[in-house]
């Protein structure tokens, strides 16, 4: 949107003083116009960041009439040019977080490695929905503590995900105990499961997520927000589809 420089008693975009028509009018007997000022000078009303160097001398005169002089003009001009947009977390943002995950019992079950935040592409299924709800629209530097209910975390236990298998399907040199986590191979990739119980030569295994049914206590900080690359988006959306597991301590798969 562009706006003509106002005249008369109307307030100006550059200060309280108005700019007289005489200040910008080319003298009839002048061979050349005022430096940098055309017969009809237009200035974007939303910022000085779009000013071109060819207008600088003319703008200096306008700023001076509004009480802004010399070095102040250069500072304003430079600050507006260097102004950076603060990115907020939204669909397909790349986000990096530092976090600690604890259970209702107080046991700490997962955390990001020191100096190595967990990175993911927002709203691609990589992370549990309860976590993403807490950081949507936030910026880098945001810190929070929150609790995710099972329905927004790893879900509630599904009995049909319990299976029985024979002991011989496990390595002979491993002593099996309830709670141990293994991976089963299938055409889609590796699927994690937990040993539920051991009955003679029969092992009951559970394909529910190990944190299924748990309330999740997070202590989290957002350390980076940026637009994800096409490669990152492709990798994020295909990871769960192809392997059945996203990896990372907070993944939704």
C-alpha positions as CSV (number, residue, x, y, z in Angstrom):
1,X,0.0,0.0,0.0
2,X,1.4,3.4,-1.0
3,X,0.6,6.8,0.4
4,X,1.3,10.3,-0.9
5,X,3.1,12.7,1.4
6,X,0.3,14.7,3.0
7,X,0.2,18.5,3.0
8,X,-1.6,21.1,5.0
9,X,-2.7,20.4,8.5
10,X,-2.9,16.6,8.2
11,X,-0.5,14.6,10.4
12,X,2.5,13.1,8.6
13,X,3.8,9.4,8.8
14,X,7.3,10.8,9.7
15,X,6.4,13.2,12.6
16,X,4.1,15.8,14.0
17,X,5.0,18.5,11.4
18,X,3.4,18.7,8.0
19,X,5.5,19.1,4.8
20,X,4.7,22.2,2.9
21,X,4.1,21.9,-0.8
22,X,6.8,24.6,-1.2
23,X,9.3,22.3,0.4
24,X,8.9,19.7,-2.3
25,X,8.0,21.9,-5.2
26,X,10.6,22.5,-8.0
27,X,11.4,26.2,-8.4
28,X,10.2,27.5,-11.8
29,X,13.6,29.0,-12.5
30,X,15.6,25.9,-11.4
31,X,17.4,24.0,-14.0
32,X,17.5,20.8,-11.9
33,X,14.9,19.4,-9.4
34,X,15.8,19.0,-5.8
35,X,18.2,16.1,-5.4
36,X,16.4,12.8,-5.0
37,X,12.9,14.4,-5.2
38,X,10.7,13.9,-8.2
39,X,7.6,15.8,-9.0
40,X,5.5,13.3,-7.2
41,X,7.4,11.4,-4.5
42,X,5.7,8.3,-3.1
43,X,6.8,6.5,0.0
44,X,5.6,3.1,1.3
45,X,3.6,3.7,4.4
46,X,4.5,0.4,6.1
47,X,8.3,0.9,6.6
48,X,11.5,2.6,5.5
49,X,13.1,-0.8,4.7
50,X,12.0,-0.5,1.1
51,X,13.6,2.9,0.5
52,X,16.1,3.0,-2.3
53,X,19.4,4.9,-2.1
54,X,18.3,7.3,-4.9
55,X,15.6,8.6,-2.5
56,X,18.0,9.1,0.5
57,X,18.7,12.8,0.0
58,X,15.0,13.6,-0.6
59,X,14.1,11.6,2.5
60,X,16.7,13.4,4.5
61,X,14.8,16.6,3.8
62,X,11.5,15.1,4.8
63,X,12.9,13.6,8.0
64,X,14.6,16.9,8.8
65,X,11.2,18.7,8.5
66,X,9.9,16.2,11.0
67,X,12.7,16.9,13.5
68,X,14.8,13.7,12.7
69,X,18.3,14.5,11.7
70,X,21.6,13.2,10.4
71,X,22.8,10.1,12.3
72,X,19.3,9.3,13.5
73,X,18.2,8.7,10.0
74,X,21.0,6.3,9.3
75,X,20.2,4.4,12.5
76,X,16.5,4.0,11.7
77,X,17.3,3.0,8.1
78,X,19.8,0.4,9.2
79,X,17.6,-1.1,12.0
80,X,14.7,-1.5,9.6
81,X,16.9,-3.2,7.0
82,X,18.4,-5.6,9.6
83,X,15.1,-6.4,11.2
84,X,14.5,-10.1,11.4
85,X,11.2,-12.0,11.4
86,X,10.6,-14.1,14.5
87,X,9.4,-17.5,13.4
88,X,6.7,-19.3,15.3
89,X,6.0,-23.1,15.4
90,X,3.4,-24.0,12.8
91,X,2.7,-26.7,10.2
92,X,5.9,-28.1,8.7
93,X,8.3,-26.1,10.9
94,X,11.5,-27.7,11.9
95,X,11.7,-27.6,15.7
96,X,14.5,-28.6,18.0
97,X,13.8,-29.2,21.7
98,X,15.6,-30.0,24.9
99,X,13.5,-32.0,27.3
100,X,13.2,-34.3,30.2
101,X,10.4,-36.9,30.4
102,X,9.2,-38.4,33.8
103,X,6.3,-40.6,34.8
104,X,3.7,-40.1,37.5
105,X,5.9,-42.0,39.9
106,X,8.7,-39.5,39.4
107,X,11.0,-41.9,37.5
108,X,12.8,-40.1,34.7
109,X,12.6,-42.3,31.6
110,X,14.0,-40.2,28.9
111,X,15.8,-36.9,28.1
112,X,17.6,-35.2,25.2
113,X,21.4,-35.6,25.1
114,X,23.3,-32.6,26.5
115,X,24.1,-30.2,23.6
116,X,22.1,-32.4,21.2
117,X,18.5,-31.2,21.1
118,X,15.9,-33.5,19.5
119,X,14.8,-32.2,16.1
120,X,11.6,-33.0,14.2
121,X,9.2,-31.6,11.7
122,X,6.1,-30.2,13.3
123,X,2.7,-31.8,12.5
124,X,4.0,-34.8,10.5
125,X,3.3,-37.5,13.1
126,X,6.8,-37.7,14.4
127,X,5.8,-36.5,17.9
128,X,2.9,-37.2,20.2
129,X,0.0,-34.8,19.8
130,X,0.0,-33.8,23.5
131,X,3.5,-32.4,23.2
132,X,2.8,-30.5,19.9
133,X,-0.3,-28.9,21.4
134,X,1.9,-27.3,24.1
135,X,4.4,-25.7,21.7
136,X,2.3,-24.7,18.7
137,X,2.7,-21.0,17.9
138,X,5.7,-20.7,20.3
139,X,9.1,-19.3,19.5
140,X,12.7,-20.3,20.1
141,X,13.5,-19.8,23.8
142,X,10.1,-20.9,25.0
143,X,10.2,-23.0,28.2
144,X,7.4,-24.9,29.8
145,X,6.4,-27.8,32.1
146,X,3.3,-29.8,31.4
147,X,1.6,-33.2,31.7
148,X,0.3,-35.2,28.8
149,X,-2.6,-37.6,29.4
150,X,-2.5,-41.1,27.9
151,X,-5.0,-40.2,25.2
152,X,-2.7,-37.5,23.9
153,X,0.4,-39.6,24.5
154,X,1.0,-43.2,23.8
155,X,-2.7,-44.2,24.2
156,X,-4.3,-46.8,26.4
157,X,-3.5,-50.5,26.4
158,X,-5.1,-52.6,23.7
159,X,-5.5,-56.3,24.7
160,X,-5.4,-57.5,21.1
161,X,-1.7,-56.4,20.9
162,X,-0.7,-59.1,23.3
163,X,0.9,-62.2,21.6
164,X,2.4,-65.5,22.5
165,X,5.6,-66.9,21.0
166,X,8.1,-69.6,21.8
167,X,11.2,-69.2,23.8
168,X,13.4,-70.5,21.0
169,X,12.6,-67.4,19.0
170,X,14.9,-65.5,21.3
171,X,18.7,-65.7,21.5
172,X,19.8,-68.6,23.8
173,X,22.5,-66.5,25.6
174,X,19.9,-63.9,26.9
175,X,18.1,-64.4,30.2
176,X,14.6,-63.2,29.5
177,X,12.8,-61.0,32.1
178,X,9.5,-59.2,32.0
179,X,9.9,-55.6,30.9
180,X,12.7,-56.3,28.5
181,X,12.2,-54.6,25.1
182,X,13.0,-56.3,21.7
183,X,12.3,-55.6,18.1
184,X,10.4,-57.9,15.7
185,X,11.1,-57.7,12.0
186,X,8.3,-57.5,9.4
187,X,8.0,-56.3,5.8
188,X,7.4,-52.7,6.9
189,X,10.5,-52.6,9.2
190,X,11.3,-53.2,12.9
191,X,8.5,-53.1,15.5
192,X,9.3,-52.8,19.2
193,X,7.7,-55.0,21.8
194,X,7.9,-55.7,25.5
195,X,8.1,-59.0,27.3
196,X,5.0,-59.2,29.4
197,X,5.5,-62.6,31.1
198,X,7.3,-65.9,30.7
199,X,5.4,-69.2,31.1
200,X,7.8,-72.2,30.7
201,X,8.7,-72.2,27.0
202,X,6.0,-69.6,26.1
203,X,6.7,-65.9,26.2
204,X,3.9,-63.4,26.3
205,X,4.9,-60.2,24.4
206,X,3.2,-56.9,24.2
207,X,3.2,-54.7,21.1
208,X,1.6,-51.7,23.0
209,X,4.1,-48.9,23.5
210,X,6.1,-49.3,26.7
211,X,4.7,-45.9,27.9
212,X,1.1,-46.8,27.0
213,X,-1.3,-45.7,29.7
214,X,1.2,-43.5,31.4
215,X,0.8,-39.8,32.3
216,X,3.9,-38.0,30.8
217,X,5.5,-35.2,32.7
218,X,7.6,-32.9,30.4
219,X,10.2,-30.2,31.2
220,X,10.9,-28.7,27.8
221,X,12.6,-25.9,26.1
222,X,12.4,-24.9,22.4
223,X,15.9,-24.1,21.1
224,X,15.3,-23.7,17.4
225,X,12.4,-22.9,15.0
226,X,12.8,-22.6,11.3
227,X,11.2,-23.6,8.0
228,X,11.8,-27.3,7.3
229,X,13.5,-28.2,4.0
230,X,11.7,-30.3,1.4
231,X,14.1,-33.2,2.2
232,X,13.4,-33.0,6.0
233,X,9.6,-33.0,5.3
234,X,9.9,-36.0,3.0
235,X,12.0,-37.9,5.5
236,X,9.7,-37.1,8.4
237,X,6.5,-38.1,6.6
238,X,8.0,-41.3,5.1
239,X,9.8,-42.5,8.3
240,X,6.8,-43.8,10.2
241,X,5.0,-45.1,7.0
242,X,8.0,-47.2,5.9
243,X,9.6,-48.4,9.2
244,X,6.7,-48.3,11.7
245,X,9.0,-46.5,14.1
246,X,10.1,-42.8,14.2
247,X,12.9,-43.1,16.7
248,X,13.5,-40.5,19.4
249,X,12.1,-40.5,22.9
250,X,8.9,-38.6,22.2
251,X,7.8,-40.1,18.9
252,X,4.2,-41.0,18.3
253,X,4.9,-44.3,16.6
